[in-house]
Amino acid sequence: MPSGIEITKAALDDFAKVQRRMLLAKEENAAKTYADLKDEYLTLKAFLNVSGVDLTDLDKIKE
């Protein structure tokens, strides 16, 4: 059974990956891809906020 810190680390890794892909989608004007990724981004952001992670410096999207 993974610990809380392992779950949070996995969520942070996923958050960083989703942000990278969102930035690429925005650069390529891939609106549908961006919108799909944004749903996952918001879910991960909410989870990390509830977990007490300060995203101030980590959040590159700022939405």
C-alpha positions as CSV (number, residue, x, y, z in Angstrom):
1,M,0.0,0.0,0.0
2,P,1.6,3.3,-1.0
3,S,2.1,6.0,1.6
4,G,0.6,9.5,1.5
5,I,4.0,10.9,0.4
6,E,4.3,8.4,-2.5
7,I,0.8,9.3,-3.7
8,T,1.6,13.0,-3.5
9,K,4.8,12.5,-5.3
10,A,3.0,10.6,-8.1
11,A,0.4,13.4,-8.3
12,L,3.2,16.1,-8.5
13,D,4.9,14.1,-11.3
14,D,1.6,13.9,-13.2
15,F,0.9,17.6,-12.6
16,A,4.3,18.5,-14.1
17,K,3.7,16.2,-17.1
18,V,0.2,17.6,-17.7
19,Q,1.5,21.2,-17.6
20,R,4.3,20.4,-20.1
21,R,1.7,18.9,-22.5
22,M,-0.7,21.9,-21.9
23,L,2.0,24.3,-22.8
24,L,2.8,22.3,-26.0
25,A,-0.8,22.1,-26.9
26,K,-1.2,25.9,-26.5
27,E,1.9,26.5,-28.6
28,E,0.5,24.3,-31.3
29,N,-3.0,25.8,-31.1
30,A,-4.4,22.4,-30.3
31,A,-7.5,23.7,-28.5
32,K,-9.3,20.4,-28.0
33,T,-6.1,18.7,-26.6
34,Y,-5.6,21.7,-24.3
35,A,-9.1,21.6,-23.0
36,D,-8.9,17.8,-22.4
37,L,-5.6,18.3,-20.5
38,K,-7.1,21.2,-18.5
39,D,-9.6,18.8,-17.0
40,E,-6.8,16.6,-15.7
41,Y,-4.8,19.6,-14.6
42,L,-7.7,21.0,-12.5
43,T,-8.3,17.6,-10.9
44,L,-4.6,17.2,-10.0
45,K,-4.4,20.8,-8.8
46,A,-7.4,20.3,-6.5
47,F,-5.9,17.1,-5.1
48,L,-2.5,18.7,-4.4
49,N,-4.2,21.7,-2.8
50,V,-6.2,19.5,-0.5
51,S,-3.0,17.6,0.3
52,G,-1.4,20.9,1.4
53,V,1.1,21.3,-1.5
54,D,1.9,24.9,-2.2
55,L,1.8,25.2,-6.0
56,T,2.8,28.8,-6.1
57,D,6.2,28.1,-7.7
58,L,5.2,24.9,-9.4
59,D,2.1,26.0,-11.4
60,K,3.3,27.3,-14.8
61,I,-0.3,27.5,-16.2
62,K,-1.8,29.9,-13.5
63,E,-5.4,29.2,-14.5
